[in-house]
């Protein structure tokens, strides 16, 4: 392939070989697997389940529909498929459907190819331009997806019987690329019927015209499982035309959940790993809670939004209190719970208990994280000091310096250093966050008391 070629004659001289989209994806995928390169960057938790199924489907040249609850990474996985296309691909310059210079399919491109021969001009399209995504909405029309008669072309003097009066829709314009349809069941059933020919015969029908355009397009889609969505369904003939129906899932391992949060969340402050772990455990606990409607799922966006809210709380405190470092602390998790409740569908029998359920599961997640992170660290000395009458004050507007200065003195003890060393805390802001986690762990273990009043939290 010669990316500098500007005519079809130069393209042939370069030795370029035309491939179908499916052959292109298959060859690039197999090359990546042979070279032990990861063809799915940014995808976590699907390595041994979903990814092998997707790879087999692509090698077989199948259209794919991904079924799964909200926030499982279906769209990200579809978008990653664009990376399996050739980086640059030649097209006939000015062609409406991005036709390959060796195989024009529209009447206009065929005329130009016959007239210009080897001087037919070409341009190059990047792989990102060959991936097209459409969110299926109830108001989507056949014209949007397939095409319709263009009244402007008719007004120019062309006859309605002229096929060149057609304005092509999204699918034909995705020729030699990938077209992704998100939330496929949301398409009205009569609109889904319009896709049947595209996926089987690889041609399109518009109005009274029978256009035998040999489209070269890979159709991929995402959908929620039909067992709980009330918005629509995939009609049986269309479902039959997808070569592969693959179920996705939420991350199975805690480490994958944490990786997704770290990758997707826009954190403007220093957010320790144990804070992210608490949010990950919190999300996973919600996914198995009997109080939560599991048919609607608990999206990974829940944890991502939680992490961003916690980070924002730290930045807010740093700005108001004049702190040099914006550091998220366990107390900031309260801000996340306050705003995330609306992202969860609770069972009807638990209406009115939403805040209680969220608070309980957050405590469970925090206790599990403390147990995992501070296992082997004896916190009894700190508990005894608080039991002797000392009180430690923290809160979302209490700066780290004030929190640290209010800690009880443990003469000759290296407990604070042990906690900070275990959690990788070095600066004052990091030390405050680490010791605050230990205090919360003591409270959850019922070794110290805790009161919340006027925006401050008192341990004692």
N, C-alpha and C positions, 0 to 999 in steps of 0.2 A: 504494500500500500504506500502511495506517495501523497502525503497530506498537502503537498504544494501543487499538485495537478489542478489545472483550471479548465481543462476540456476532457471530453470522453476519450479522445485519442491519446492524450498524455496518460490518462488513467490506465488504458489498456497497455501502453508501453511500460508502465510501472509494474505490471504483473499482478495487478489487483484481481482478486477472485470474489465473485459475488456469493454471499451466503444468506440464507433465510435467517430471520430473527432467532428462531429456535435453534438452528445449527450454531449460530454465533454464541448464544448463551451457553449451549452445551459445551462447545469447545473451550470457551473461557473458564467455565466452571471446572471442567476436567483438568485443565492446565493448572488452575489454582490448587486443586486437590493433590495433583502429582507433585507440585512444588511445596506442599505443606504451607501454603498461604491461606489466611483466613478470608474467605470471600464474603463474610457477613460481619463487618466491623460494627461495633456498637450494639450487637444483639447478645443479651445475657440470659442464661437459663434455658435456652432451647437446644443446647449443643447435642444432647443425646436423645432428644425427643422430636421436636418439630423440624429442626434443620435437616436431619437425614431424610425425612419424608419430602421436604421441599426439594432437596437436591435430586432425589430419585425422580420426582415429578418433572423437574426441568430437564433432566437427562432424557426422559421419555418424550419431551416436547409437549407436555400437557398444559392446558389452561388450569388455573388453580383458584379455588375459593378457600379462604381461611375463616374458620368458624371459631368464635370465642367471645367471652364476656368483655365488657369495656375495659380499656386500659391494659391490655395484655401485650401490646407491641405489634399488633397486626399491621398497622399502617407503616410503622418503621421498617418492618420486615419487607413489605411490598416495595418501599422506596429503595431499599438496599439492593433489590434485584437490578436496578439500573446500572450498578457497578459491574455487572456481568456482560454488559454490551461492550462492543469495541469502542475505544475512546473517541475515535473520529470515524465518520461514515460519509461517503460521497452521495450527493443528491443532485438531481437536475436543477440547475439554478432557476428559481422562480416557480418551480412546480408546486401545485397546491397540496399534493399529497406526499411530498417528500420522496418521490420515486427514485429508484436506483437508476443511474445512467445507462446500465445495460438492459433494463427492462421497464420502459415507460408503460403506464397502464391507462392514463387518461387520453382522450382524443387530442387535446392540445399538446401534450408532451410527445405523443406519437408523431404529430405533424412536425414539430420542431426537430425531433430526432431524424426524421426522413429528410428534412430540408437542409440541416446543418451537418449531418454526418459526424465525422470525428471532431468537428469544431463546436459541437454542442457544449455550451458552458456548464460547468458544475461548481457546486460549493460543498463545504464540509460542515456536517452537523456534529456537535458534541453529544456524548451519550446522555447528558442531563436533559438535552432538548428532545430526546426520544422517549422519555418517560412522561406520560400524561396522566393526571389524576382527576377524578370527578367524584365529588360527594353526591351520592344519590339523595335527592330530595323529592317529595311528592309532586312538586311542580315541574320536574324535569320532563321534557317533551321528546318525542321521536326526532324532531328537528334538531334538538340539542345534541343527541347522540349520533344519529345517522345522517340527517340532512333534510333539506326541503327546497322547493323552487324559490329562487331569489327574485323578488319582484323588481329589484334594481336592474338585473340583467334583462328581464323581460322589457322593462321600460327603455332599455337601450336599443330595442328594435328586434330582439331575437324572438323566435317563435316558441310558444309553450311546448311544442313538440321537440325542441332542441335540447338534448341532454345536458348541454353546456350551460343551461339556465339554472342548474342545480348548485345550491350552496351546500357543501359537505359539512357534516357534523363532526363531533369529537372523535369518534371511532375511526372513520376513514382518514382523518387528518393525523391519526396516530400510526398510519401505515409505516411499516419497518421499524416499529418500536413496541413499547409496552403501554397498554391502557389499563389503569387501575380504577375500579369502581368501589368506593367505600360505602359501607352500609347498603349493600345490594338489595335486601328485602324492602327498603324504603321506596324503591322504584315501583310505580304502579304496575300491575300485572300486564296491562296492554303495552307498556313500554318495554317490559322484559321480553315480550314476544318479538319485538323488533330486533333483539340481539340474536335470535335463534339462527338466522342465516349466517350472520357474521361468524359465529362460533363453530358452525358445522361446514357449510359450503364455502365460507370465506368470501362471500360476496355481499352486496347490499341491494336493497330494494327501496326506492323512493317514489312515492306517489304512483303514477302509472308506468314509470320507467323500469325496465329490467336491465340493470347495469351489471355486467359480469366483470367486476373489477377484482382481480385476484389479490385481495388484501393480505399483507404479510404482517400480522399483528398478534401479539401474545396478550390474552385477556386474563387479568387477575382481579380478584375481588375479595372484600372482607364482609363478614356478616355476623350478627349475633345469632346464637342458637335459637331455632324456632320454638323451642319448648317454653320460652318465657316472653319473647318479644310479641307485642300486640300490634306492632305497626305494620306488619306485612309478612310475606314469606317469599321464598324463591320458588317460582313455578317449577313443577316437575320436569317439563321438557328442557328448561334452561339448566336446571341442576344436573340433568343427565348429560349435558354437553360439556360440563367441566370434567376434565380427565382426573383431577385429584381434589378431594375434599379433605382438608387437614384441620384438626382441632388444635388450637393454641391453649395456653394455660398461664397462670401466674407463676412467678419464680418459685421453684421447688426448694431452693436452698437459700438460707439467710444471706450468705455472701453474695448471691446473685441479686437479691433484693437491694442490698446496700450498694452494689455496683451500679444498678440502674438509677438509684437516687443521686449518687455522686455524678453520674454522667449527665443526667437530664436537668437537675436543679441548678438554677442560677443563684449561687450563694455569694452574696456580697460581703460576707464576714467570715471569720475563721470559725468553722463549725467542726468540733471534734468528732472523731469517728464514733465515739460511744453515743453521742447525741443522734447521729444518723442511724446507729444500730437500734436505739430505742424506738425511733420512728418506724424502722423496718419491722421490728418485733410487734409493735402496736398494730401496724397494718395487717400483719399475718394473723394476729389474734382476732381482729375483726372478721377476717375471712372464714373463721371457723366458729364464730359466735352464733349461738342459737337465736340471739336477739336481732341479728342482722339478716336482711333478706338476701340470701346467697344467690338467688336467681339473677339479681342485678349486678352482683359482684362488687368488689372493693378495688377500684382501679389503682394502678401504681401511681397515677397522678395524685392520689390522696397523699401518699408519703412524700412525693415531690413538692406538692404545695405546702405540706407541713414543714419540710426542711427550709423552704424559702421563707415561710412565716417566722420560723425560729431565728433564722439569720437576720431578717428584717427587725425583729425585736432587739437583737444585739446591737444593730446599727443605730436604732432609735435611742437606746440607752446611752451608747457612746456619744452620740451627738448632744443629748441633753445634759449628760454628766461630765462632758469634757474628757472622756477617756481616749487615750492614744490608740488603743487597740479594741476593735469591735469583736468580742468573743462571745459566742453563744454558750449559755449555761443551762443546766437542767431546769431552772425556774422559768426559762423562756418557753418551755414546752406547753405551759399553760396557755400561751397566746395561740398556739396551733390548735389546741382542742376547742378554743372559743370560736374559731372561724371554720373548722372543718366539718362540723356536724351535719351541715346541709349537703355534703357530698355522699352521705350514707343513707341507704334505704333501710329503715328499721321495720321489723315485723309489727303488725298492727297491735298485737298484745302488749307491746313495749312502748307504746306511745306515751309520752310524758316522762319517760325514764332515760331519754337519750343522753343527757349530760351525765347522769349517774353511771351509765354503761361505759361511756367513753372514758370517764375518770378512772373507773375500776380497771379497764383494760390497759390504760396508760400506766397505772401503778404496777400491774403485772409485768408489762414490758420493761419497765425501769428496774424492777426487782431482778428479773432474769439477766438484764445487762450488767447490773452490779455484781451478781453472782458470777457471771462469766469473766468480767474484767478485773474484779478485786478478789478473786478466790485466793485464799491463803494469806490475805492481809488482815491482821487482827485489829479490828476497829473498836474493841472494848474499852481501850484507854480513852478514846474520844467520847464514847457513850458515858463512861464514868464521870468524866469532867462535866458533861452537861447535866448528869444526874446530881452533881453537887451544887447546882444552882446557876451555873453559867447559861447564858442564852446567846444564840447566834442569830443575827438578823440578815436576811437576804431579801431579794425581790427584783422584779423586772426593772426597777429604777434605782437599785442599790449598786453603786459602782464597785468594781473588784477591790479597789484599795480599801474601801470601808468594810467590805465583807471580810477581807483578810485581817484587818486590824481588830475586828471584833471576835476573832476565834479565841477559844480558851488556850492558855499557855500550857504546853505539855513539856515541862522541864526535863531535859535530858533524853527526850523521846525523839525518835526520827520518824514518827508515824506520818506526819504530813509529807515528809520527803519520800517515804515509801509509797504513799498514795500517788504522788505526782510522778514519781519514777515509773510506776506501773502504767500510768495513763499517758506517759510521754509529755508531761506538762513542765515547762521551763519558765515562761514569763509569768508575771503576776496575774494577768488575765487568764492564762491557762491553768495556773494553780488554783485560782478561785473556782473555776468551773470543775476541776477534778475533785476538790474537797467538798464542794457542794453536792456532787454525785454521791460521795461517801456518806454525807449527812442524810441524804434522801434514802440511801440504802439502810441506814440505821433506823430511820423512821418506819420504813416498810417492813423491817424485821421486828418492829415494836420494841425497840431498845431505847428510843427517845421519842418525845412528843413533838407535835407540830401544830402550829396555829397560823391561820392566815387572817390578817386584819389590816384594813386601810392600805391594801396593795403591797404589804410586806409579809414575809413568811418568817416565822420565829421557830427555831429548833431549840428545845430545852427540856 
